[in-house]
Amino acid sequence: MSGLVPNARSHRIVESATLAITATANKLRAAGRDVVSLGAGEPDFPVPPVVAAAGVAAIEQGNTRYTPAAGMPSLRAAGARWLNSTFGMDYDDGEVMVTAGAKGALHMALEAIVEPGDPVLILAPYWVSYPALVTMADGEPVIVPAVPEQRFVHSAETIERAAVEHGAKGILLNYPNNPSGAVPTRAQLQAIVDVAVRRDLWVISDEIYATLLYDDAEHVSPAVLPGGRERTVVVSGFTKSHTLTGWRTSFLAAPRAIVEACARIQSQVLGNACTISQVATEVACDTPLPEEHDRRMAAFDERRRYLCAEIETIPGLHITAPRGAFYALVDARELLARRGMDDEAFCRHLLEKHLLATVPGSAFAAPGFLRLSYAAPMTELHKAMQRLRAAATEA
Ligand SMILES: Cc1ncc(COP(=O)(O)O)c(C=O)c1O
């Protein structure tokens, strides 16, 4: 038999569930079916014109060559100014690098920190890529079960118990959380940072939704809390707030030695983040767009309120209102128990029979839940709720 086959590690990496569902929904749509897709994590707003124009100008001016691996020096400086002024951080240019999206930053960080076999704690529900990213870095993902009864914010005691039991090297945090929308209070986060200090954990803090907050939620980075800065790698940027999804630029901020290690790795695997996008991202850093932000957040909030109100009127479904990001994590455990179905079967049924694409909670280690992205216009959400109600109440 031929030995020319993909290796064992590649087989441990599964395809992203959200991308797979979006692909199926797109296929049905291409076949002429009226699919409502609430599967994707991509805002439905255009890139702010001033940012897009900077990308166009970069092309027109021939500003398209390689940059240093860690990013254009002017963008690293702009990134540090933006992180410091927006989130109260304290980084200098050499502690900030530019990566190809938050995904790239998470990959570099894990590659720079994890030794083979190191356990890394991942709090469920988690963004789908975390276990694969830890596996690719030769670490061992350790999933800490979800705590819906605590609005999806794990207690410090639970985290400490898992850290001790598994001898963890680090922990991945993601607030506001995809998929639950959880945002801890400053005190809750400080208690988690205190665990990291006591147990000498690295903290990789995915803050890609940091500016998308509702009600009284406040974004606090572990890097600004006592004991946090020296052990935290911050992943941040404009992917979600400015719809820079396809532009592939984000920031990694961390102690200098980590940034230098990540830049060495990036220099070998990627070179640099797209130059054109770097130019545009610098404009995003230096051009606050409060009216654009308020407009987006008002639209997201209207959708969030609508979904939460509707879901509570559908028999067997419940929801904890998200405090950040743009996902509704629907608790369908009661409905599924009644129907004798799991969340994956129900999502398949929703897509195939009712033409509504959602993501099963199992993809995020939250079985019995469904994730609905409300990065979709109200007209789509109205249709989605009709379809969800029909599916939930059919005989
Ligand atoms: C929690 C979280 N982190 C990272 C990413 C990836 O962001 P990027 O497109 O900047 O790689 C996403 C995208 O869905 C996300 O939800």
The ligand as a Tripos MOL2 file, in Angstrom:
@<TRIPOS>MOLECULE
LIG
   16    16     1     0     0
SMALL
NO_CHARGES

@<TRIPOS>ATOM
      1 C1        -13.8070   33.6150   19.4390 C.3       1 LIG1
      2 C2        -13.2010   33.8130   18.1030 C.ar      1 LIG1
      3 N1        -11.8630   33.9280   18.0010 N.ar      1 LIG1
      4 C3        -11.2720   34.0820   16.8140 C.ar      1 LIG1
      5 C4        -12.0010   34.1450   15.6520 C.ar      1 LIG1
      6 C5        -11.2680   34.2710   14.3390 C.3       1 LIG1
      7 O1        -11.0570   35.5710   14.0250 O.3       1 LIG1
      8 P1        -10.1880   35.9480   12.7210 P.3       1 LIG1
      9 O2        -11.1380   35.9420   11.5710 O.co2     1 LIG1
     10 O3         -9.6380   37.3050   13.0530 O.co2     1 LIG1
     11 O4         -9.1320   34.9290   12.5710 O.co2     1 LIG1
     12 C6        -13.3870   34.0320   15.6930 C.ar      1 LIG1
     13 C7        -14.1820   34.0450   14.4420 C.2       1 LIG1
     14 O5        -15.2860   33.5790   14.3710 O.2       1 LIG1
     15 C8        -14.0040   33.8700   16.9520 C.ar      1 LIG1
     16 O6        -15.3280   33.7520   17.0600 O.3       1 LIG1
@<TRIPOS>BOND
     1     1     2 1
     2     2     3 ar
     3     2    15 ar
     4     3     4 ar
     5     4     5 ar
     6     5     6 1
     7     5    12 ar
     8     6     7 1
     9     7     8 1
    10     8     9 2
    11     8    10 1
    12     8    11 1
    13    12    13 1
    14    12    15 ar
    15    13    14 2
    16    15    16 1
@<TRIPOS>SUBSTRUCTURE
     1 LIG1         1 GROUP 0 **** ****
